Amino acid sequence: MSTEKKRNANMELLRIISMLMVTVLHALGKSDLLVSFSGSVGVNGTVAWIFEALSIGAVNIFMLISGYFLVNSEFKIQKLIDIICQVLFYSVGSFLVFLIFGLVKPADITIYNLLNYFLPIHMEVYWFITAYVVLYILSPILSKGIKAVSQKTLGIVIICMLIYECGFKSILPFRLTSDTKGYTFLWYVVMFLVGAYFRLYGVPLIDSCLKGWILYCGGAVCVFAETLVISKIYGATGKLATIINLSTEYNNVFVALLAIGIFAAFVHMEPMNEKAGKIIRIVSPLALGVYLFQENLMLRFEWQKWFGLPDSIDDNPALFVLRLLGAVLSMFVIGILVDAVRKLLFKAITILFKKLKKLIGGNSVPEDEIDEEGEEEEAEEKINRRNVDRNNADGGNDE
């Protein structure tokens, strides 16, 4: 196994860690565990904010990874279709399951609800997926453009975009009209560019694993400290209300820096051993399913209650941490298992579709000539080659 492939396994591990971070964010935010520092917080409230600061860079990390890989990858329509089908499996699937078991009453179904279930990308049910799908569609254009300009020009563009998106908002004591808090396609393009720059040129200021970890930890400390300061000022004066959540917005400068820091740490990390890499590569493709499972409309505000998280703020601190981590790990494992079943189901449907297509089409192609990913180009090419050989043979006999 090549060094580059092992290094990719490191990035896949980071993808898994990022999904765990996303689960932490959903566990804390949707259980109302992030108590404002403007009042009494307590030990558990402080612990919750520490976890929030350590995890808030998750979405940015995903986009950095996307830029890192996609800048040198070819656009594949099949991958786009796979993502859309995966999203529909969770949105439509959860709706049908809840409908069958009577948890959704037909009388409560509206056209708007149906649009959310059957057109989740357009309705931004999974806002991250909506942004990612658009980004992936445009990725070949972005990649070509990135490679068409010089390193210096790309660096200047990234700096300008960082200043525009997170520079001014991070230092001004009021909300800017253009600030979308990092919940837009534009911010993900910025992170995509940063990830691509790392892949093509590297960043001398963060050229080691240690420097990356220092930046990540420093950014997390700054997120926590800024949250504390802004909340205290708001509690004492009533001011800064419009930026009370500034520190935990995706395009905050400290959130961007901590994401870049941990990303750089994994870029420069020593390649993991082959056995560990193999396991990581099996689990990593299922990580998106964890997000889609826990964030579908039927469960996004419910699964936290399974573990008693909304009522855990007054627990013993040790019990609070164990409950939080137990909930996060449990939802991650459940999500992985559900998506593994989904993947097997999709694979079975693909095989069945191929067999039906061969029966209808009449062309017999040995099964071992079609790879398990479902790409049929090689098989079609072999059929065409056989036809050409037959025609040449017939022509030779005529002569």
Secondary structure, DSSP 8 states (H G I E B T S, - for coil): --HHHHHHHHHHHHHHHHHHHHHHHHHHHTTT----TTS--HHHHHHHHHHHHHHTTHHHHHHHHHHHHHTTS---HHHHHHHHHHHHHHHHHHHHHHHHTTSS-GGG--HHHHHHHHSTTTTTTTHHHHHHHHHHHHHHHHHHHHHHS-HHHHHHHHHHHHIIIIITTTTSSS--TT--TT-SHHHHHHHHHHHHHHHHT--GGG-SHHHHHHHHHHHHHHHHHHHHHHHHHHHHHS--GGGTTGGGSTTSHHHHHHHHHHHHHHHSS----HHHHHHHHHHGGGHHHHHHHHTSTTTTTTHHHHTTGGG-TTS-HHHHHHHHHHHHHHHHHHHHHHHHHHHHHHHHHHHHHHHHHHHHH-----GGGS-TT---HHHHHHHHHHHHHHHHHHHHHH-
